[in-house]
Amino acid sequence: MTGPKNTEFELGGINHLALVSSDMKRTVDFYSGVLGMPLIKTIELPAGMGQHFFFDCGGGDCVAFFWFPDAPDGVPGLSAPANRPEQGDLVSAVGSMNHVAFHVPPDKFEEYWRRLQDKGVTVSPIINHDDSPLGIAREFDEGVFVRSFYFQDPDGILLEFACWTRTFTDADVSHEPKTAADRTAPKAVPVPAAAVNEKEQHAPTA
């Protein structure tokens, strides 16, 4: 798929997207064993900080995972969506990684939807995204610009297989960007610097 060119930097896509795993062995079993992504690099971080593993997700791009022994558990609805989009839940916190979409060939899209189910993965129905008020077409037609389905990895990270179905034009960029003033979420209450310093002073030392 081609489109407008970046005139500032010659970017070649995503080098890697780094996520956090609670169980690296289970992550390897899922991403390499179920999704077939080759594990191409493993790193043991210094001073017992953890591990960093890289999986080839195609097109010269990688999806990577950190494993930290002291990482807190994820919070559904904050660190990632609580469920899949067809279950009515897509919101996650500002600064979170909402989901990862992997490009798949259009002619193999439906085959892959069935294949994941055969592997025991729970997947969403196929979603045909269009520009209608609901953003979804009942059937695949000329108004659909991408087809996708969603599933989750063992840590609840939301994943997607997607395929573009048409080339975008200038008409596809037609909305005014929202600002922070448009948000309805309650604002976070800043922690006073004095409280942070007091907590650090009373923190246990190794």
Secondary structure, 3 states (H helix, E strand, C coil): CCCCCCCCCCCCCCCEEEEEECCHHHHHHHHHHHCCCCEEEEEEEHHHCEEEEEEEEECCEEEEEEECCCCCCCCECCCECCCCHHHCCCCCCCCCCCCEEEECCHHHHHHHHHHHHHCCCCCCCCEEECCCCCCEECCCCCCCCEEEEEEECCCCCEEEEEEECCCCCHHHCCCCCCCHHHCCCCCCCCCCHHHHHHHHHCCCCC
